Amino acid sequence: MDWLFQDVWYNHLDNSKTAISQLDSIQLQKMVERMEQWLQNPDLLFEDNRKSIVWRRDQSIKESI
């Protein structure tokens, strides 16, 4: 879900609740559309994963400072 927020998702949602329960209908629709895109274009999934790794690395660096 990092791609949805263009950041580490747990920076935007309450960690004590399930992520999916906190998304509104527009965000849920975007999730479904993105999953369909991943099925059609696996390279997009790999690209989103790469971005997620970068955001998480950056988050880890921030937390260590």
Buried (B, 14 or more C-beta within 10 A) or exposed (E): BBBBBEBBBBEBBEEEEEBEEEBEEEBEEBBEEBEEEBEEEEEBBEEBEEBBEEBBEEBEEEEEE
